[in-house]
Amino acid sequence: MAKKKQTKKEVAPVVDTPVVETPMPKKDTWEIKDRLYYLKGSKKPISRSIRSANLFWFDEEKGYEREIKYCENQKTVFVDEMKGDQRLSHIIFRGGNLYLPKEKVVLQKFLSMYHPDKDVIFYEDKPVERAEDHLDWLEFEIAAMNAANNLDIDMMEAIMRVEVGSEVSKMSSKELKRDLLLFAKRKPQLFLELVTDENIELRNMAVKSCEAHIIELSQDQRTFTWKSTGRKLMTVPFDENPYSALAAWFKTDEGVEVYSQIEKRLK
């Protein structure tokens, strides 16, 4: 009996099927809680209404503006998603504020996320952010007060001259220290900027040299000269503060020599 000829079994090629990942839905990070809103500015009227309709919000995902309004009987603020009757509701601030309980989610989102007058006419009270800002301010104050307490008298004078001008020349050392500490507490950010400004002492020297009539600034505030001889020292660049310009010039080769002579005459 003849043997049946066996044929080689063909193996189908393996094709990699791309795995299509289903995008995960975006997680709603909205926090359910009571919220408080305030009108901006110092005036707090007995009552004030803000716009609740004829508003538009640009939807980046869809790529176009969508009409929004607040209707108490709707579950959305987007007009194209509303169903049935649209009963427009008023939004009224009383005594400058508006309290919304956590159940008023639609109105909260309307004010916190979509309303174009947010941070223009009104703002949402955010205690956590307010506490963080206050903490940052307190840290600035501490840093500024510590820096102020460790400054030498020349640096104190240089910084206070920025704040009070030529009056600093009439102050005693105790008055100077007191006002410096008050300045550091009142304007800590500005104070710390001045402490780290490498030109502050040079600028102070520039002012003192003019007050002592060692050098002179022309009436048009464009030229510095030696008071005794009238010899020109430098020309102030256009649209620059004269004393800041002179402070920068003190760093040049010629300016260093002049600065050295001024120091000797002021002693």
Stockholm file with secondary structure:
# STOCKHOLM 1.0

chainA/1-267         MAKKKQTKKEVAPVVDTPVVETPMPKKDTWEIKDRLYYLKGSKKPISRSIRSANLFWFDEEKGYEREIKYCENQKTVFVDEMKGDQRLSHIIFRGGNLYLPKEKVVLQKFLSMYHPDKDVIFYEDKPVERAEDHLDWLEFEIAAMNAANNLDIDMMEAIMRVEVGSEVSKMSSKELKRDLLLFAKRKPQLFLELVTDENIELRNMAVKSCEAHIIELSQDQRTFTWKSTGRKLMTVPFDENPYSALAAWFKTDEGVEVYSQIEKRLK
#=GR chainA/1-267 SS CCCCCCCCCCCCCCCCCCCCCCCCCCCCCCCCCCEEEEESSSCCCSEEEECCSSEEEEETTTTEEEEECCBTTCSCSBGGGCCSCCCBCCEEEETTEEEECTTCHHHHHIIIIICTTBTTTEEECCHHHHHHHHHHHHHHHHHHHHHHHTCCHHHHHHHHHHHHGGGGGGCCHHHHHHHHHHHHHHSHHHHHHHHTCTTHHHHHHHHHHHHTTSEEECTTSCEEEETTTCCEEEECCTTSCHHHHHHHHTTSHHHHHHHHHHHHHHC
#=GC SS_cons         CCCCCCCCCCCCCCCCCCCCCCCCCCCCCCCCCCEEEEESSSCCCSEEEECCSSEEEEETTTTEEEEECCBTTCSCSBGGGCCSCCCBCCEEEETTEEEECTTCHHHHHIIIIICTTBTTTEEECCHHHHHHHHHHHHHHHHHHHHHHHTCCHHHHHHHHHHHHGGGGGGCCHHHHHHHHHHHHHHSHHHHHHHHTCTTHHHHHHHHHHHHTTSEEECTTSCEEEETTTCCEEEECCTTSCHHHHHHHHTTSHHHHHHHHHHHHHHC
//
